[in-house]
Amino acid sequence: MAARSPGDRPVVAIVGRPNVGKSTLLNRIIGRREAIVQELPGVTRDRKVVEAEWAGREFTVVDTGGWLPGGEHTLEGKVSKQAEKAVAEADLVLLVVDATVGITEEDDRVADLLRRTGRPVLVLANKVDSERRENDVWEFARLGLGDPFPVSALHGRGTGDLLDEIVARLSFPDEPAEGFGRADADTPAPARPKAEEQEDVDASVTIVGRPNVGKSTLFNRLIGDERSIVHDLPGTTRDTVDTVVETEEGRIRFVDTAGMRRKSRVDDGTEYYSFVRALQAIDHADAALLVIDAIEGVTHQDQRLAERIDAAGSPIVIVLNKWDLLTSAEHRARVTADVEDRLAFLSYAPLLKVSARTGLGTHKLLPAIGEAVAAYRRRIPTRELNKVLAAAQQAHPAPNAKILYGTQGATDPPTFTLFATRTLPATYLRYIERRIREGFGFGPTPLKIRVRRRSG
């Protein structure tokens, strides 16, 4: 196994066949609902990477999709490939099995693969909800990966002992490099930065769109690694998946989200939580990539999603994906005109025509993101702002009103308060917004303008 750099956390991968409770175990380990959990096989499909802490020790946990037989190009094969990558990068593998079912053919297949990797493995017999179930776990010793460890991820039974065992088997940066083992209990661990300090980023960018428009392919293109499952099946991504990438624009966290459909069509619990998680990702983003299928053009759902992002105040970069599949200049001109018409309220947002599959035009994404984030955080001196407002009013005075002065009250997005003698018409506010945008080069970020009445 390749040596880790001193600041790296050890990695624990959770693997097993579908529906044995891997995501429930992840949530139990980290103490919050991070992974979507539902009593259906195959809910987790991508690798999900989160940070965990126990007894003052910090480590990384990787949740994986259920291991299933399947060809390399099938969805099952792609999910299994993600699990294999997680195992290859892990310091310890947790093989989760179902104590209520016993050993299955899929369990045998996963155990055989793990034995060949040579990685340290801990077999977790899950769903041991009472003492009566504990004798059932010894069947799993037949997998040849050591004594099974009984737990109930749902009820928390045995998970404290499990975490003790995980920490004991891992080697941490402040311990001697050779071998596994727990540090001397009488020797306090040196202070370490908090997880969020180690994960500082310059920007968080969320990739959103309807199902099957190519979000995960674009995500993989941007991060240079097949982190998200890509398959020609709507709804492949069920949860948000994120990774931090060092770029020319700084450290950027890219967040891939589940395809968002109209709420009335969100017809099961898993999809509902995916929908909620995607909305949360939009609200927390410094910028959003709105991915639209160039072949289908702008749909009503694309419009609604664009309105939702705009309302959140996030800068938007519109990404017309699958541009390489438009073969005629006439078709391309028609699609471009359709986007400009149906998303006219996002006239400030750049429109990039790309192919996530081939890489066409994707080199323009990072500069567009950098420009959007810089504008999102820009603060304008009050004196300079009022020069622009005075020039705007001199060129085009407000009807029966006057702007006395203005100030920028906030960033993320830039928010301006105008003090005026009367309420300003919406058309005049749009004019003022355009003059502020042009005057300070705000470009691809929304602006918020508030008006307060004050006698002049």
Contacts in CASP RR format, 6 or more apart in sequence:
PFRMAT RR
TARGET T0000
AUTHOR 0000-0000-0000
METHOD contacts of the structure
MODEL  1
MAARSPGDRPVVAIVGRPNVGKSTLLNRIIGRREAIVQELPGVTRDRKVV
EAEWAGREFTVVDTGGWLPGGEHTLEGKVSKQAEKAVAEADLVLLVVDAT
VGITEEDDRVADLLRRTGRPVLVLANKVDSERRENDVWEFARLGLGDPFP
VSALHGRGTGDLLDEIVARLSFPDEPAEGFGRADADTPAPARPKAEEQED
VDASVTIVGRPNVGKSTLFNRLIGDERSIVHDLPGTTRDTVDTVVETEEG
RIRFVDTAGMRRKSRVDDGTEYYSFVRALQAIDHADAALLVIDAIEGVTH
QDQRLAERIDAAGSPIVIVLNKWDLLTSAEHRARVTADVEDRLAFLSYAP
LLKVSARTGLGTHKLLPAIGEAVAAYRRRIPTRELNKVLAAAQQAHPAPN
AKILYGTQGATDPPTFTLFATRTLPATYLRYIERRIREGFGFGPTPLKIR
VRRRSG
1 91 0 8 1.000
1 119 0 8 1.000
3 177 0 8 1.000
4 10 0 8 1.000
4 173 0 8 1.000
6 173 0 8 1.000
7 173 0 8 1.000
8 173 0 8 1.000
9 51 0 8 1.000
9 58 0 8 1.000
9 59 0 8 1.000
9 60 0 8 1.000
9 172 0 8 1.000
9 173 0 8 1.000
10 59 0 8 1.000
10 60 0 8 1.000
10 91 0 8 1.000
10 92 0 8 1.000
10 170 0 8 1.000
10 171 0 8 1.000
10 172 0 8 1.000
11 59 0 8 1.000
11 60 0 8 1.000
11 61 0 8 1.000
11 62 0 8 1.000
11 89 0 8 1.000
11 90 0 8 1.000
11 91 0 8 1.000
11 92 0 8 1.000
12 52 0 8 1.000
12 59 0 8 1.000
12 60 0 8 1.000
12 61 0 8 1.000
12 62 0 8 1.000
12 90 0 8 1.000
12 91 0 8 1.000
12 92 0 8 1.000
12 93 0 8 1.000
12 94 0 8 1.000
12 166 0 8 1.000
12 170 0 8 1.000
13 61 0 8 1.000
13 62 0 8 1.000
13 64 0 8 1.000
13 83 0 8 1.000
13 86 0 8 1.000
13 87 0 8 1.000
13 89 0 8 1.000
13 90 0 8 1.000
13 92 0 8 1.000
13 93 0 8 1.000
13 94 0 8 1.000
14 22 0 8 1.000
14 25 0 8 1.000
14 26 0 8 1.000
14 61 0 8 1.000
14 62 0 8 1.000
14 63 0 8 1.000
14 64 0 8 1.000
14 94 0 8 1.000
14 96 0 8 1.000
15 22 0 8 1.000
15 64 0 8 1.000
15 66 0 8 1.000
15 67 0 8 1.000
15 83 0 8 1.000
15 86 0 8 1.000
15 87 0 8 1.000
15 93 0 8 1.000
15 94 0 8 1.000
15 95 0 8 1.000
15 96 0 8 1.000
15 110 0 8 1.000
15 114 0 8 1.000
16 22 0 8 1.000
16 64 0 8 1.000
16 65 0 8 1.000
16 66 0 8 1.000
16 67 0 8 1.000
16 83 0 8 1.000
16 95 0 8 1.000
16 96 0 8 1.000
16 97 0 8 1.000
16 106 0 8 1.000
16 107 0 8 1.000
16 110 0 8 1.000
17 66 0 8 1.000
17 67 0 8 1.000
17 68 0 8 1.000
17 97 0 8 1.000
17 104 0 8 1.000
17 106 0 8 1.000
17 107 0 8 1.000
17 110 0 8 1.000
18 41 0 8 1.000
18 42 0 8 1.000
18 65 0 8 1.000
18 66 0 8 1.000
18 67 0 8 1.000
18 68 0 8 1.000
19 39 0 8 1.000
19 40 0 8 1.000
19 41 0 8 1.000
19 42 0 8 1.000
19 66 0 8 1.000
19 98 0 8 1.000
20 96 0 8 1.000
20 97 0 8 1.000
20 98 0 8 1.000
20 126 0 8 1.000
21 37 0 8 1.000
21 96 0 8 1.000
21 98 0 8 1.000
21 126 0 8 1.000
21 127 0 8 1.000
21 153 0 8 1.000
21 154 0 8 1.000
22 44 0 8 1.000
22 63 0 8 1.000
22 64 0 8 1.000
22 65 0 8 1.000
22 66 0 8 1.000
22 96 0 8 1.000
23 35 0 8 1.000
23 36 0 8 1.000
23 37 0 8 1.000
23 43 0 8 1.000
23 44 0 8 1.000
23 63 0 8 1.000
24 37 0 8 1.000
24 126 0 8 1.000
24 153 0 8 1.000
24 154 0 8 1.000
25 94 0 8 1.000
25 96 0 8 1.000
25 124 0 8 1.000
25 126 0 8 1.000
25 151 0 8 1.000
25 153 0 8 1.000
25 159 0 8 1.000
26 34 0 8 1.000
26 35 0 8 1.000
26 48 0 8 1.000
26 50 0 8 1.000
26 61 0 8 1.000
26 63 0 8 1.000
27 33 0 8 1.000
27 34 0 8 1.000
27 35 0 8 1.000
27 37 0 8 1.000
27 153 0 8 1.000
28 153 0 8 1.000
28 154 0 8 1.000
28 156 0 8 1.000
28 159 0 8 1.000
29 52 0 8 1.000
29 61 0 8 1.000
29 159 0 8 1.000
29 163 0 8 1.000
30 50 0 8 1.000
30 51 0 8 1.000
30 52 0 8 1.000
30 61 0 8 1.000
34 48 0 8 1.000
34 50 0 8 1.000
35 44 0 8 1.000
35 48 0 8 1.000
35 63 0 8 1.000
35 239 0 8 1.000
36 43 0 8 1.000
36 44 0 8 1.000
36 238 0 8 1.000
36 239 0 8 1.000
36 270 0 8 1.000
36 273 0 8 1.000
36 274 0 8 1.000
36 277 0 8 1.000
37 43 0 8 1.000
38 268 0 8 1.000
38 269 0 8 1.000
38 270 0 8 1.000
38 273 0 8 1.000
40 270 0 8 1.000
41 66 0 8 1.000
42 65 0 8 1.000
42 66 0 8 1.000
42 79 0 8 1.000
43 238 0 8 1.000
43 270 0 8 1.000
44 63 0 8 1.000
44 64 0 8 1.000
44 65 0 8 1.000
44 66 0 8 1.000
44 238 0 8 1.000
44 239 0 8 1.000
45 65 0 8 1.000
45 75 0 8 1.000
45 79 0 8 1.000
45 82 0 8 1.000
45 229 0 8 1.000
45 236 0 8 1.000
45 237 0 8 1.000
45 238 0 8 1.000
46 65 0 8 1.000
46 82 0 8 1.000
46 227 0 8 1.000
46 228 0 8 1.000
46 229 0 8 1.000
46 237 0 8 1.000
46 239 0 8 1.000
46 241 0 8 1.000
46 256 0 8 1.000
47 62 0 8 1.000
47 63 0 8 1.000
47 64 0 8 1.000
47 65 0 8 1.000
47 82 0 8 1.000
47 83 0 8 1.000
47 85 0 8 1.000
47 86 0 8 1.000
47 227 0 8 1.000
47 241 0 8 1.000
48 62 0 8 1.000
48 63 0 8 1.000
48 239 0 8 1.000
48 241 0 8 1.000
49 60 0 8 1.000
49 61 0 8 1.000
49 62 0 8 1.000
49 243 0 8 1.000
50 60 0 8 1.000
50 61 0 8 1.000
50 63 0 8 1.000
51 58 0 8 1.000
51 59 0 8 1.000
51 60 0 8 1.000
51 61 0 8 1.000
51 195 0 8 1.000
51 199 0 8 1.000
52 58 0 8 1.000
52 59 0 8 1.000
52 60 0 8 1.000
52 61 0 8 1.000
53 59 0 8 1.000
53 195 0 8 1.000
54 160 0 8 1.000
54 163 0 8 1.000
54 164 0 8 1.000
54 166 0 8 1.000
54 167 0 8 1.000
55 163 0 8 1.000
55 164 0 8 1.000
55 167 0 8 1.000
56 189 0 8 1.000
57 167 0 8 1.000
57 170 0 8 1.000
57 172 0 8 1.000
57 189 0 8 1.000
58 192 0 8 1.000
58 195 0 8 1.000
59 166 0 8 1.000
59 167 0 8 1.000
59 170 0 8 1.000
59 172 0 8 1.000
62 86 0 8 1.000
62 89 0 8 1.000
62 90 0 8 1.000
64 79 0 8 1.000
64 82 0 8 1.000
64 83 0 8 1.000
64 86 0 8 1.000
65 79 0 8 1.000
65 82 0 8 1.000
65 83 0 8 1.000
66 79 0 8 1.000
66 80 0 8 1.000
66 83 0 8 1.000
67 79 0 8 1.000
67 80 0 8 1.000
67 83 0 8 1.000
67 106 0 8 1.000
67 109 0 8 1.000
67 110 0 8 1.000
67 113 0 8 1.000
68 76 0 8 1.000
68 77 0 8 1.000
68 79 0 8 1.000
68 80 0 8 1.000
68 106 0 8 1.000
69 76 0 8 1.000
69 77 0 8 1.000
69 80 0 8 1.000
69 106 0 8 1.000
69 109 0 8 1.000
70 76 0 8 1.000
70 77 0 8 1.000
70 80 0 8 1.000
71 77 0 8 1.000
72 78 0 8 1.000
72 81 0 8 1.000
74 231 0 8 1.000
75 229 0 8 1.000
75 231 0 8 1.000
75 233 0 8 1.000
75 236 0 8 1.000
78 229 0 8 1.000
78 230 0 8 1.000
78 231 0 8 1.000
79 229 0 8 1.000
81 226 0 8 1.000
82 226 0 8 1.000
82 227 0 8 1.000
82 229 0 8 1.000
84 113 0 8 1.000
85 226 0 8 1.000
87 93 0 8 1.000
87 113 0 8 1.000
87 114 0 8 1.000
87 117 0 8 1.000
87 119 0 8 1.000
88 117 0 8 1.000
90 119 0 8 1.000
91 119 0 8 1.000
91 120 0 8 1.000
91 170 0 8 1.000
91 171 0 8 1.000
92 119 0 8 1.000
92 120 0 8 1.000
92 121 0 8 1.000
92 122 0 8 1.000
92 166 0 8 1.000
92 169 0 8 1.000
92 170 0 8 1.000
93 114 0 8 1.000
93 117 0 8 1.000
93 119 0 8 1.000
93 120 0 8 1.000
93 121 0 8 1.000
93 122 0 8 1.000
94 121 0 8 1.000
94 122 0 8 1.000
94 124 0 8 1.000
94 166 0 8 1.000
95 110 0 8 1.000
95 111 0 8 1.000
95 114 0 8 1.000
95 121 0 8 1.000
95 122 0 8 1.000
95 123 0 8 1.000
95 124 0 8 1.000
95 143 0 8 1.000
95 145 0 8 1.000
96 124 0 8 1.000
96 126 0 8 1.000
96 153 0 8 1.000
97 103 0 8 1.000
97 107 0 8 1.000
97 123 0 8 1.000
97 124 0 8 1.000
97 125 0 8 1.000
97 126 0 8 1.000
97 140 0 8 1.000
97 143 0 8 1.000
97 148 0 8 1.000
98 125 0 8 1.000
98 126 0 8 1.000
98 127 0 8 1.000
99 125 0 8 1.000
99 126 0 8 1.000
99 127 0 8 1.000
99 128 0 8 1.000
99 133 0 8 1.000
99 136 0 8 1.000
99 137 0 8 1.000
99 140 0 8 1.000
99 150 0 8 1.000
100 127 0 8 1.000
100 133 0 8 1.000
100 136 0 8 1.000
102 136 0 8 1.000
102 139 0 8 1.000
102 140 0 8 1.000
103 139 0 8 1.000
103 140 0 8 1.000
103 142 0 8 1.000
103 143 0 8 1.000
107 140 0 8 1.000
107 143 0 8 1.000
108 143 0 8 1.000
111 123 0 8 1.000
111 143 0 8 1.000
111 144 0 8 1.000
111 145 0 8 1.000
114 121 0 8 1.000
114 145 0 8 1.000
115 144 0 8 1.000
115 145 0 8 1.000
120 169 0 8 1.000
120 180 0 8 1.000
121 145 0 8 1.000
121 146 0 8 1.000
122 149 0 8 1.000
122 165 0 8 1.000
122 166 0 8 1.000
122 169 0 8 1.000
123 140 0 8 1.000
123 143 0 8 1.000
123 145 0 8 1.000
123 146 0 8 1.000
123 147 0 8 1.000
123 148 0 8 1.000
123 149 0 8 1.000
124 148 0 8 1.000
124 149 0 8 1.000
124 151 0 8 1.000
124 162 0 8 1.000
125 136 0 8 1.000
125 137 0 8 1.000
125 140 0 8 1.000
125 148 0 8 1.000
125 149 0 8 1.000
125 150 0 8 1.000
125 151 0 8 1.000
126 151 0 8 1.000
126 152 0 8 1.000
126 153 0 8 1.000
127 133 0 8 1.000
127 152 0 8 1.000
127 153 0 8 1.000
127 154 0 8 1.000
128 134 0 8 1.000
128 136 0 8 1.000
128 137 0 8 1.000
128 150 0 8 1.000
128 151 0 8 1.000
128 152 0 8 1.000
128 157 0 8 1.000
129 152 0 8 1.000
129 154 0 8 1.000
129 155 0 8 1.000
129 157 0 8 1.000
133 150 0 8 1.000
134 150 0 8 1.000
137 148 0 8 1.000
137 149 0 8 1.000
137 150 0 8 1.000
138 148 0 8 1.000
140 148 0 8 1.000
141 147 0 8 1.000
141 148 0 8 1.000
149 161 0 8 1.000
149 162 0 8 1.000
149 165 0 8 1.000
150 157 0 8 1.000
150 158 0 8 1.000
151 157 0 8 1.000
151 158 0 8 1.000
151 159 0 8 1.000
151 162 0 8 1.000
152 158 0 8 1.000
152 159 0 8 1.000
153 159 0 8 1.000
167 182 0 8 1.000
168 180 0 8 1.000
168 181 0 8 1.000
168 182 0 8 1.000
169 180 0 8 1.000
169 181 0 8 1.000
170 180 0 8 1.000
170 181 0 8 1.000
171 177 0 8 1.000
171 179 0 8 1.000
171 180 0 8 1.000
171 181 0 8 1.000
172 183 0 8 1.000
172 189 0 8 1.000
174 183 0 8 1.000
174 189 0 8 1.000
174 190 0 8 1.000
174 192 0 8 1.000
175 181 0 8 1.000
175 183 0 8 1.000
183 189 0 8 1.000
199 244 0 8 1.000
199 253 0 8 1.000
200 251 0 8 1.000
201 244 0 8 1.000
201 251 0 8 1.000
201 252 0 8 1.000
201 253 0 8 1.000
202 249 0 8 1.000
202 250 0 8 1.000
202 251 0 8 1.000
202 252 0 8 1.000
202 373 0 8 1.000
203 249 0 8 1.000
203 250 0 8 1.000
203 251 0 8 1.000
203 252 0 8 1.000
203 253 0 8 1.000
203 286 0 8 1.000
203 287 0 8 1.000
203 369 0 8 1.000
203 370 0 8 1.000
203 373 0 8 1.000
204 252 0 8 1.000
204 253 0 8 1.000
204 255 0 8 1.000
204 284 0 8 1.000
204 285 0 8 1.000
204 286 0 8 1.000
204 287 0 8 1.000
205 252 0 8 1.000
205 253 0 8 1.000
205 254 0 8 1.000
205 255 0 8 1.000
205 285 0 8 1.000
205 286 0 8 1.000
205 287 0 8 1.000
205 288 0 8 1.000
205 289 0 8 1.000
205 369 0 8 1.000
206 255 0 8 1.000
206 257 0 8 1.000
206 278 0 8 1.000
206 281 0 8 1.000
206 282 0 8 1.000
206 284 0 8 1.000
206 285 0 8 1.000
206 287 0 8 1.000
206 288 0 8 1.000
206 289 0 8 1.000
206 314 0 8 1.000
207 215 0 8 1.000
207 218 0 8 1.000
207 219 0 8 1.000
207 254 0 8 1.000
207 255 0 8 1.000
207 256 0 8 1.000
207 257 0 8 1.000
207 288 0 8 1.000
207 289 0 8 1.000
207 291 0 8 1.000
208 215 0 8 1.000
208 257 0 8 1.000
208 259 0 8 1.000
208 260 0 8 1.000
208 278 0 8 1.000
208 281 0 8 1.000
208 282 0 8 1.000
208 288 0 8 1.000
208 289 0 8 1.000
208 290 0 8 1.000
208 291 0 8 1.000
208 305 0 8 1.000
208 309 0 8 1.000
209 215 0 8 1.000
209 257 0 8 1.000
209 259 0 8 1.000
209 260 0 8 1.000
209 290 0 8 1.000
209 291 0 8 1.000
209 292 0 8 1.000
209 302 0 8 1.000
209 305 0 8 1.000
210 259 0 8 1.000
210 260 0 8 1.000
210 261 0 8 1.000
210 293 0 8 1.000
210 299 0 8 1.000
210 301 0 8 1.000
210 302 0 8 1.000
210 305 0 8 1.000
211 234 0 8 1.000
211 235 0 8 1.000
211 258 0 8 1.000
211 259 0 8 1.000
211 260 0 8 1.000
211 261 0 8 1.000
212 232 0 8 1.000
212 233 0 8 1.000
212 234 0 8 1.000
212 235 0 8 1.000
212 236 0 8 1.000
212 259 0 8 1.000
212 293 0 8 1.000
213 259 0 8 1.000
213 291 0 8 1.000
213 292 0 8 1.000
213 293 0 8 1.000
213 321 0 8 1.000
213 322 0 8 1.000
214 230 0 8 1.000
214 291 0 8 1.000
214 293 0 8 1.000
214 321 0 8 1.000
214 322 0 8 1.000
214 356 0 8 1.000
215 228 0 8 1.000
215 237 0 8 1.000
215 256 0 8 1.000
215 257 0 8 1.000
215 259 0 8 1.000
215 291 0 8 1.000
216 228 0 8 1.000
216 229 0 8 1.000
216 230 0 8 1.000
216 236 0 8 1.000
216 237 0 8 1.000
216 256 0 8 1.000
217 230 0 8 1.000
217 321 0 8 1.000
217 356 0 8 1.000
217 357 0 8 1.000
218 289 0 8 1.000
218 291 0 8 1.000
218 319 0 8 1.000
218 321 0 8 1.000
218 354 0 8 1.000
218 356 0 8 1.000
218 362 0 8 1.000
219 227 0 8 1.000
219 228 0 8 1.000
219 241 0 8 1.000
219 254 0 8 1.000
219 256 0 8 1.000
220 226 0 8 1.000
220 227 0 8 1.000
220 228 0 8 1.000
220 230 0 8 1.000
220 356 0 8 1.000
221 356 0 8 1.000
221 359 0 8 1.000
221 362 0 8 1.000
222 245 0 8 1.000
222 254 0 8 1.000
222 362 0 8 1.000
222 365 0 8 1.000
222 366 0 8 1.000
223 243 0 8 1.000
223 245 0 8 1.000
223 254 0 8 1.000
224 245 0 8 1.000
225 243 0 8 1.000
227 241 0 8 1.000
227 243 0 8 1.000
227 256 0 8 1.000
228 237 0 8 1.000
228 241 0 8 1.000
228 256 0 8 1.000
229 236 0 8 1.000
229 237 0 8 1.000
230 236 0 8 1.000
234 259 0 8 1.000
235 258 0 8 1.000
235 259 0 8 1.000
237 256 0 8 1.000
237 257 0 8 1.000
237 258 0 8 1.000
237 259 0 8 1.000
237 274 0 8 1.000
238 258 0 8 1.000
238 270 0 8 1.000
238 271 0 8 1.000
238 274 0 8 1.000
239 258 0 8 1.000
239 273 0 8 1.000
239 274 0 8 1.000
239 277 0 8 1.000
240 255 0 8 1.000
240 256 0 8 1.000
240 257 0 8 1.000
240 258 0 8 1.000
240 277 0 8 1.000
240 278 0 8 1.000
240 280 0 8 1.000
240 281 0 8 1.000
241 255 0 8 1.000
241 256 0 8 1.000
242 253 0 8 1.000
242 254 0 8 1.000
242 255 0 8 1.000
242 256 0 8 1.000
243 253 0 8 1.000
243 254 0 8 1.000
244 251 0 8 1.000
244 252 0 8 1.000
244 253 0 8 1.000
244 254 0 8 1.000
245 251 0 8 1.000
245 252 0 8 1.000
245 253 0 8 1.000
245 254 0 8 1.000
247 366 0 8 1.000
248 366 0 8 1.000
249 366 0 8 1.000
249 367 0 8 1.000
249 369 0 8 1.000
249 370 0 8 1.000
249 373 0 8 1.000
252 366 0 8 1.000
252 369 0 8 1.000
255 281 0 8 1.000
255 285 0 8 1.000
257 274 0 8 1.000
257 277 0 8 1.000
257 278 0 8 1.000
257 281 0 8 1.000
257 282 0 8 1.000
258 271 0 8 1.000
258 274 0 8 1.000
258 275 0 8 1.000
258 277 0 8 1.000
258 278 0 8 1.000
259 274 0 8 1.000
259 278 0 8 1.000
260 275 0 8 1.000
260 278 0 8 1.000
260 301 0 8 1.000
260 305 0 8 1.000
261 271 0 8 1.000
261 275 0 8 1.000
261 301 0 8 1.000
262 301 0 8 1.000
262 304 0 8 1.000
263 275 0 8 1.000
266 272 0 8 1.000
266 275 0 8 1.000
279 308 0 8 1.000
282 288 0 8 1.000
282 308 0 8 1.000
282 309 0 8 1.000
282 312 0 8 1.000
282 314 0 8 1.000
283 312 0 8 1.000
285 312 0 8 1.000
285 314 0 8 1.000
286 314 0 8 1.000
286 315 0 8 1.000
286 373 0 8 1.000
286 376 0 8 1.000
286 377 0 8 1.000
286 412 0 8 1.000
287 314 0 8 1.000
287 315 0 8 1.000
287 316 0 8 1.000
287 317 0 8 1.000
287 369 0 8 1.000
287 370 0 8 1.000
287 372 0 8 1.000
287 373 0 8 1.000
287 376 0 8 1.000
288 309 0 8 1.000
288 314 0 8 1.000
288 315 0 8 1.000
288 316 0 8 1.000
288 317 0 8 1.000
289 316 0 8 1.000
289 317 0 8 1.000
289 319 0 8 1.000
289 365 0 8 1.000
289 369 0 8 1.000
290 302 0 8 1.000
290 305 0 8 1.000
290 306 0 8 1.000
290 309 0 8 1.000
290 316 0 8 1.000
290 317 0 8 1.000
290 318 0 8 1.000
290 319 0 8 1.000
290 349 0 8 1.000
291 319 0 8 1.000
291 321 0 8 1.000
292 298 0 8 1.000
292 302 0 8 1.000
292 318 0 8 1.000
292 319 0 8 1.000
292 320 0 8 1.000
292 321 0 8 1.000
292 339 0 8 1.000
293 321 0 8 1.000
293 322 0 8 1.000
294 320 0 8 1.000
294 321 0 8 1.000
294 322 0 8 1.000
294 323 0 8 1.000
294 325 0 8 1.000
294 326 0 8 1.000
294 335 0 8 1.000
294 353 0 8 1.000
295 322 0 8 1.000
295 325 0 8 1.000
295 326 0 8 1.000
297 335 0 8 1.000
297 338 0 8 1.000
297 339 0 8 1.000
298 338 0 8 1.000
298 339 0 8 1.000
298 342 0 8 1.000
298 343 0 8 1.000
302 342 0 8 1.000
302 343 0 8 1.000
303 342 0 8 1.000
303 343 0 8 1.000
306 316 0 8 1.000
306 318 0 8 1.000
306 343 0 8 1.000
306 345 0 8 1.000
306 346 0 8 1.000
307 345 0 8 1.000
309 316 0 8 1.000
310 316 0 8 1.000
310 345 0 8 1.000
310 346 0 8 1.000
310 446 0 8 1.000
313 413 0 8 1.000
313 446 0 8 1.000
313 448 0 8 1.000
314 376 0 8 1.000
314 413 0 8 1.000
314 446 0 8 1.000
315 349 0 8 1.000
315 372 0 8 1.000
315 373 0 8 1.000
315 375 0 8 1.000
315 376 0 8 1.000
315 413 0 8 1.000
315 444 0 8 1.000
315 445 0 8 1.000
315 446 0 8 1.000
316 346 0 8 1.000
316 349 0 8 1.000
316 372 0 8 1.000
316 444 0 8 1.000
316 446 0 8 1.000
317 349 0 8 1.000
317 350 0 8 1.000
317 352 0 8 1.000
317 365 0 8 1.000
317 368 0 8 1.000
317 369 0 8 1.000
317 372 0 8 1.000
317 444 0 8 1.000
318 339 0 8 1.000
318 343 0 8 1.000
318 346 0 8 1.000
318 349 0 8 1.000
318 350 0 8 1.000
318 351 0 8 1.000
318 352 0 8 1.000
319 352 0 8 1.000
319 354 0 8 1.000
319 365 0 8 1.000
320 335 0 8 1.000
320 336 0 8 1.000
320 339 0 8 1.000
320 351 0 8 1.000
320 352 0 8 1.000
320 353 0 8 1.000
320 354 0 8 1.000
321 354 0 8 1.000
321 355 0 8 1.000
321 356 0 8 1.000
322 355 0 8 1.000
322 356 0 8 1.000
322 357 0 8 1.000
323 332 0 8 1.000
323 353 0 8 1.000
323 354 0 8 1.000
323 355 0 8 1.000
323 360 0 8 1.000
323 361 0 8 1.000
324 355 0 8 1.000
324 357 0 8 1.000
324 358 0 8 1.000
324 360 0 8 1.000
325 355 0 8 1.000
326 332 0 8 1.000
326 335 0 8 1.000
332 353 0 8 1.000
336 351 0 8 1.000
336 353 0 8 1.000
339 351 0 8 1.000
340 347 0 8 1.000
340 351 0 8 1.000
343 349 0 8 1.000
348 437 0 8 1.000
348 442 0 8 1.000
348 443 0 8 1.000
348 444 0 8 1.000
348 445 0 8 1.000
348 446 0 8 1.000
349 444 0 8 1.000
350 368 0 8 1.000
350 371 0 8 1.000
350 372 0 8 1.000
350 444 0 8 1.000
352 361 0 8 1.000
352 364 0 8 1.000
352 365 0 8 1.000
352 368 0 8 1.000
353 361 0 8 1.000
354 360 0 8 1.000
354 361 0 8 1.000
354 362 0 8 1.000
354 364 0 8 1.000
354 365 0 8 1.000
355 361 0 8 1.000
355 362 0 8 1.000
356 362 0 8 1.000
368 444 0 8 1.000
371 443 0 8 1.000
371 444 0 8 1.000
372 443 0 8 1.000
372 444 0 8 1.000
372 445 0 8 1.000
375 414 0 8 1.000
375 441 0 8 1.000
375 442 0 8 1.000
375 443 0 8 1.000
375 444 0 8 1.000
375 445 0 8 1.000
376 411 0 8 1.000
376 412 0 8 1.000
376 413 0 8 1.000
376 414 0 8 1.000
376 445 0 8 1.000
377 411 0 8 1.000
377 412 0 8 1.000
378 411 0 8 1.000
378 414 0 8 1.000
378 440 0 8 1.000
378 442 0 8 1.000
378 445 0 8 1.000
379 408 0 8 1.000
379 411 0 8 1.000
379 414 0 8 1.000
380 408 0 8 1.000
380 414 0 8 1.000
380 440 0 8 1.000
382 405 0 8 1.000
382 406 0 8 1.000
382 407 0 8 1.000
382 408 0 8 1.000
384 440 0 8 1.000
385 406 0 8 1.000
385 407 0 8 1.000
385 408 0 8 1.000
385 416 0 8 1.000
385 436 0 8 1.000
386 405 0 8 1.000
386 406 0 8 1.000
388 435 0 8 1.000
388 436 0 8 1.000
388 439 0 8 1.000
388 440 0 8 1.000
389 403 0 8 1.000
389 405 0 8 1.000
389 406 0 8 1.000
389 418 0 8 1.000
389 432 0 8 1.000
389 435 0 8 1.000
389 436 0 8 1.000
391 435 0 8 1.000
392 431 0 8 1.000
392 432 0 8 1.000
392 435 0 8 1.000
393 402 0 8 1.000
393 403 0 8 1.000
396 431 0 8 1.000
398 420 0 8 1.000
398 424 0 8 1.000
398 425 0 8 1.000
398 428 0 8 1.000
399 425 0 8 1.000
399 428 0 8 1.000
400 422 0 8 1.000
401 420 0 8 1.000
401 421 0 8 1.000
401 422 0 8 1.000
401 423 0 8 1.000
401 424 0 8 1.000
401 428 0 8 1.000
402 420 0 8 1.000
402 421 0 8 1.000
402 422 0 8 1.000
402 456 0 8 1.000
403 418 0 8 1.000
403 419 0 8 1.000
403 420 0 8 1.000
403 424 0 8 1.000
403 432 0 8 1.000
404 419 0 8 1.000
404 420 0 8 1.000
404 421 0 8 1.000
404 454 0 8 1.000
404 456 0 8 1.000
405 418 0 8 1.000
405 419 0 8 1.000
406 416 0 8 1.000
406 417 0 8 1.000
406 418 0 8 1.000
406 419 0 8 1.000
407 416 0 8 1.000
407 417 0 8 1.000
408 414 0 8 1.000
408 415 0 8 1.000
408 416 0 8 1.000
408 417 0 8 1.000
409 415 0 8 1.000
409 416 0 8 1.000
409 417 0 8 1.000
413 445 0 8 1.000
413 446 0 8 1.000
413 447 0 8 1.000
413 448 0 8 1.000
414 442 0 8 1.000
414 445 0 8 1.000
414 447 0 8 1.000
414 448 0 8 1.000
415 447 0 8 1.000
415 448 0 8 1.000
415 449 0 8 1.000
415 450 0 8 1.000
416 436 0 8 1.000
416 447 0 8 1.000
416 448 0 8 1.000
416 449 0 8 1.000
416 450 0 8 1.000
417 449 0 8 1.000
417 450 0 8 1.000
417 451 0 8 1.000
417 452 0 8 1.000
418 424 0 8 1.000
418 432 0 8 1.000
418 449 0 8 1.000
418 450 0 8 1.000
418 451 0 8 1.000
418 452 0 8 1.000
419 451 0 8 1.000
419 452 0 8 1.000
419 453 0 8 1.000
419 454 0 8 1.000
420 451 0 8 1.000
420 452 0 8 1.000
420 453 0 8 1.000
420 454 0 8 1.000
421 453 0 8 1.000
421 454 0 8 1.000
421 455 0 8 1.000
421 456 0 8 1.000
422 453 0 8 1.000
423 451 0 8 1.000
423 453 0 8 1.000
424 432 0 8 1.000
424 451 0 8 1.000
429 449 0 8 1.000
429 451 0 8 1.000
432 449 0 8 1.000
433 447 0 8 1.000
433 449 0 8 1.000
436 442 0 8 1.000
436 447 0 8 1.000
436 449 0 8 1.000
437 443 0 8 1.000
437 447 0 8 1.000
END
